[in-house]
């Protein structure tokens, strides 16, 4: 594969590596030394260059591609994976392959600029693989010529979750893109079963009893996330979830999660406790200050109220005294007037003046 792209020196190295790899123990192509792939990565060039793009599950990724010729109205661009159509566009007409509906596109405005990159949304583990780009001219003819212009390998890597010892974590998983009537989910660590559920029937692996679950109601909604309680350092592993296809009895990889469990040290706990106490103390201080200000304001209001009450009482007392004095003065005046009236009564008899001083005491006796 692609030997014609190698220079003479590299070709000899490659042939010697292949000869050394064809031993009884390493006759498989999967056991070719890494240097073989390294040389290929260095020497492949041009339109046949193999580009690798990595992306996490759930992200949006762009698989790069550039046209070698202008895109015409009669042209068609097509993306393949494992001989299955992923996406194709003919001017304004598009088609998305099974499982890629609503997730893939080659924008027509970019295509007219010579950019045939594939936009892939909501990346899934099942999306990983080798993608090939083809163009065809004159698609209206009976035998259109397909021309490969690009190859891109998509590598989907696992989600990474970190959590402290003793906490509860949720390993995300979603199977809603699969055509399954009765969901059957399996969670594994290597070949060891962690949890399995089909309908109401469930199984918890050894060491995970009472700690793991995929709720039945959530599973029916397309959510196959694994809930793991009271995690320990020993739970630090890579977890894989599979959905069992009833028709083919094959397991489809849906999710891969790398869980890292962090053990909190004594110093960190003490620091965390101190921070918590400090935060709590600071909060209490603010509360005390607030209460003190409120009490101070209430005291001021009470003092002002008492002061004004006393001022009003004093004014009322002064006014009352003045009124009493005026009444007393009027009373004295009236009494004197009555006495005068009484002593100056006149009659028809002739008036006679009596000298009281000349009267002796015996006269009064």
C-alpha positions in Angstrom: 0.0 0.0 0.0 1.4 3.3 -1.2 4.9 1.8 -1.9 5.1 3.8 -5.0 5.2 7.0 -3.0 8.4 6.0 -1.2 11.9 7.0 -2.3 14.4 4.3 -3.2 16.2 4.4 0.1 13.0 4.3 2.1 11.6 1.5 -0.1 14.6 -0.7 0.8 14.1 0.1 4.5 10.4 -0.8 4.2 11.1 -4.0 2.4 13.6 -5.1 5.0 11.2 -4.3 7.8 8.5 -6.3 6.1 10.8 -9.3 5.7 11.8 -9.1 9.4 8.1 -8.9 10.3 7.1 -12.0 8.3 8.1 -14.4 11.1 5.8 -17.2 12.3 5.0 -15.2 15.4 4.4 -11.9 13.5 2.9 -12.9 10.2 -0.1 -10.7 10.9 -0.1 -7.1 9.5 -1.1 -5.9 12.9 2.3 -6.8 14.3 4.3 -4.8 11.8 6.9 -2.7 13.7 5.9 0.9 14.6 8.6 2.2 12.4 6.7 1.0 9.3 3.8 3.3 10.2 6.2 6.1 11.1 7.8 5.9 7.6 4.5 5.9 6.0 3.5 9.0 7.9 6.6 10.8 6.8 6.6 9.8 3.2 2.9 9.9 2.2 2.1 13.1 0.5 -0.2 14.8 -1.9 -3.9 13.9 -2.2 -3.3 10.5 -0.7 -2.0 11.9 2.6 -3.6 10.2 5.6 -4.6 12.8 8.1 -5.6 11.8 11.7 -8.1 13.9 13.6 -8.9 13.3 17.2 -12.1 14.4 19.0 -14.0 13.6 22.2 -17.4 12.1 22.3 -20.2 14.7 21.9 -18.0 17.3 20.2 -18.1 18.8 16.7 -15.2 18.0 14.4 -14.1 19.0 10.9 -12.6 16.5 8.6 -10.4 18.5 6.3 -10.6 18.3 2.5 -9.7 20.5 -0.5 -10.9 20.1 -4.0 -8.3 19.8 -6.8 -10.8 21.1 -9.4 -13.6 23.6 -9.4 -16.9 22.3 -8.2 -19.5 22.5 -11.0 -23.3 22.3 -11.1 -22.9 18.7 -12.4 -20.4 17.7 -9.8 -21.0 15.6 -6.7 -19.0 15.4 -3.5 -19.2 12.2 -1.4 -17.8 11.1 1.9 -17.5 7.3 2.6 -16.6 5.1 5.6 -16.3 1.4 5.2 -17.9 1.7 1.7 -21.0 3.3 3.3 -22.1 6.7 2.3 -21.8 9.3 5.1 -22.7 12.4 3.2 -23.0 13.6 -0.4 -23.9 16.9 -2.0 -24.9 17.7 -5.6 -25.3 21.4 -5.8 -28.2 22.1 -3.4 -29.3 18.5 -3.1 -27.9 16.6 -0.1 -28.0 13.1 1.4 -27.0 11.9 4.9 -26.2 8.3 5.5 -27.8 6.1 8.1 -26.8 7.2 11.6 -25.5 10.5 10.3 -28.8 12.3 9.8 -28.7 15.9 11.0 -25.1 15.6 12.0 -23.1 16.0 8.8 -22.7 18.7 6.2 -20.4 20.1 3.6 -21.6 23.8 3.4 -22.3 24.7 -0.2 -20.7 28.2 0.1 -17.5 26.6 1.3 -17.7 23.9 -1.4 -17.8 26.6 -4.1 -14.6 28.0 -2.6 -12.9 24.6 -3.0 -13.3 23.5 0.6 -14.9 20.1 0.8 -14.4 19.6 4.5 -17.0 17.5 6.3 -18.5 19.0 9.5 -19.5 16.2 11.9 -21.5 17.1 15.0 -22.2 15.2 18.2 -19.3 12.8 17.7 -20.0 9.2 18.8 -17.6 6.3 19.3 -19.2 4.6 16.4 -18.0 7.5 14.2 -14.3 6.5 14.5 -12.7 5.1 11.4 -11.2 5.9 8.0 -13.1 8.5 5.9 -12.6 8.9 2.2 -13.7 11.7 0.0 -14.7 11.2 -3.6 -15.8 13.5 -6.4 -17.7 12.7 -9.5 -18.2 14.7 -12.7 -21.3 14.5 -14.8 -23.4 12.6 -12.4 -26.2 12.5 -14.9 -24.4 10.0 -17.1 -24.8 6.2 -16.7 -21.2 5.5 -15.7 -20.0 8.5 -13.7 -16.3 8.4 -12.9 -15.4 8.5 -9.1 -12.2 10.1 -8.1 -10.8 9.8 -4.6 -9.2 13.0 -3.4 -8.8 12.7 0.4 -8.5 10.3 3.3 -9.0 11.2 7.0 -8.9 9.0 10.0 -11.1 10.0 12.9 -10.0 8.9 16.4 -12.7 9.3 19.1 -11.2 9.3 22.5 -12.8 8.7 25.9 -14.3 11.2 28.2 -12.2 11.9 31.3 -13.9 12.3 34.7 -12.1 13.0 38.0 -13.8 12.7 41.4 -12.8 12.4 45.0 -13.1 9.3 47.1 -16.5 8.6 48.5 -18.4 10.7 46.0 -21.0 9.8 43.4 -20.2 10.0 39.7 -22.2 9.7 36.5 -20.5 8.0 33.5 -22.4 9.6 30.6 -23.8 7.4 27.9 -26.5 7.8 25.2 -27.9 5.3 22.7 -30.8 7.3 21.2 -29.1 7.3 17.8 -29.4 3.5 17.6 -32.5 1.6 16.3 -33.3 -0.5 19.3 -36.7 -1.5 20.6 -35.7 -3.2 23.8 -32.5 -1.5 25.2 -29.9 -3.9 26.6 -26.9 -2.0 28.1 -23.7 -3.5 29.3 -20.8 -1.7 31.1 -17.4 -3.3 31.2 -13.9 -2.9 32.5 -11.8 -4.8 30.0 -13.8 -8.2 30.0 -15.2 -7.7 33.5 -18.9 -6.9 33.8 -19.6 -3.9 35.9 -23.3 -3.6 35.3 -25.9 -4.9 32.9 -29.6 -4.1 32.4 -32.4 -5.3 30.2 -35.8 -4.1 31.2 -36.3 -4.7 34.9 -33.6 -7.4 35.0 -30.2 -6.1 36.1 -26.9 -7.5 37.2 -24.2 -5.8 39.3 -20.6 -7.1 39.0 -18.5 -8.3 41.9 -17.3 -5.4 44.0 -20.0 -3.1 42.6 -23.0 -4.5 44.5 -25.3 -1.8 45.7 -23.1 0.9 44.1 -24.0 1.0 40.4 -27.1 1.4 38.4 -28.6 2.5 35.1 -32.2 3.5 36.0 -34.8 1.7 33.9 -36.8 4.8 33.1 -33.7 6.7 31.9 -32.6 3.8 29.8 -35.9 3.7 28.0 -35.4 7.4 27.2 -32.1 6.7 25.5 -29.9 7.5 28.5 -27.6 4.7 29.4 -25.4 6.6 31.8 -24.0 4.6 34.7 -24.5 6.0 38.2 -21.7 4.9 40.6 -21.8 5.6 44.3 -19.2 5.7 47.0 -16.3 5.4 44.6 -12.8 4.4 45.8 -9.3 4.6 44.4 -9.7 1.1 43.0 -12.5 2.3 40.7 -9.9 4.3 38.7 -10.3 2.5 35.3 -11.5 2.9 31.8 -15.2 2.0 31.4 -16.9 1.0 28.2 -20.6 0.8 27.5 -22.2 -1.4 24.8 -25.7 -1.8 23.5 -26.7 -5.2 22.4 -28.4 -5.3 19.0 -31.2 -7.9 19.2 -31.3 -8.6 15.4 -27.6 -9.3 15.0 -26.8 -10.2 18.6 -23.8 -7.9 18.3 -22.6 -5.4 20.9 -22.1 -1.8 19.7 -19.6 0.4 21.5 -21.5 3.5 22.6 -19.2 5.2 25.2 -15.8 5.0 26.8 -15.0 6.9 30.0 -11.8 7.2 31.9 -12.5 7.6 35.6 -9.8 9.0 37.9 -10.5 8.8 41.6 -8.6 11.3 43.7 -7.8 10.5 47.3 -8.0 13.6 49.4 -4.9 13.9 51.8 -5.1 14.9 55.4 -3.5 18.3 54.7 -6.0 19.0 52.0 -8.8 17.9 54.3 -7.5 20.2 57.0 -7.0 23.0 54.5 -10.5 22.4 53.2 -11.9 22.3 56.8 -10.0 25.5 57.7 -11.3 27.2 54.6 -14.8 26.1 55.5 -14.4 27.3 59.1 -13.0 30.5 57.9 -15.8 31.0 55.4 -18.3 30.1 58.1 -16.7 32.5 60.6 -16.7 35.2 58.1 -20.3 34.6 57.4 -21.1 34.7 61.1 -19.2 38.0 61.5 -21.2 39.6 58.8 -24.4 38.3 60.5 -23.3 39.7 63.9 -22.4 43.1 62.3 -25.8 43.2 60.5 -27.7 42.4 63.7 -25.7 45.0 65.6 -26.4 47.7 63.1 -30.1 46.9 63.2 -30.2 47.0 67.0 -28.3 50.3 67.0 -30.8 51.8 64.6 -33.8 50.5 66.7 -32.2 52.1 69.9 -31.8 55.4 68.1 -35.4 55.3 67.0 -36.6 54.6 70.5 -34.4 57.3 72.0 -35.7 59.9 69.6 -39.3 58.8 70.2 -38.8 59.1 74.0 -37.2 62.5 73.6 -40.1 63.9 71.5 -42.6 62.4 73.9 -41.0 64.2 76.8 -40.8 67.5 74.9 -44.5 67.3 74.1 -45.4 66.4 77.7 -43.4 69.4 79.0 -45.1 71.7 76.6 -48.5 70.4 77.6 -47.7 70.9 81.3 -46.6 74.5 80.8 -49.7 75.3 78.8 -51.9 73.7 81.6 -50.1 75.8 84.4 -50.6 79.0 82.4 -54.3 78.2 82.0 -54.7 77.5 85.7 -53.1 80.8 86.7 -55.4 82.7 84.4 -58.4 80.9 85.9 -57.2 81.7 89.4 -56.7 85.4 88.6 -60.2 85.7 87.2 -61.6 84.0 90.3 -60.0 86.5 92.6 -61.1 89.4 90.6 -64.7 88.2 90.6 -64.6 87.6 94.4 -63.4 91.2 95.1 -66.0 92.7 92.8 -68.7 90.8 94.7 -67.4 92.0 98.1 -67.4 95.6 96.9 -70.8 95.3 95.6 -71.9 93.7 98.8 -70.4 96.6 101.0 -71.8 99.4 98.9 -75.4 98.5 99.0 -77.6 101.6 99.4 -81.1 102.2 100.7 -83.8 104.8 101.0 -82.7 105.9 104.5 -80.6 108.9 104.9 -77.0 108.1 104.8 -75.0 108.3 108.0 -71.4 108.2 108.5 -70.1 106.3 111.5 -66.7 106.9 112.8 -65.6 103.4 113.8 -62.4 104.6 115.4 -64.2 106.7 118.0 -66.3 103.8 119.2 -65.1 102.2 122.3 -64.6 98.6 122.9 -67.6 98.6 125.1 -69.8 99.7 122.3 -68.8 96.6 120.4 -69.4 94.5 123.4 
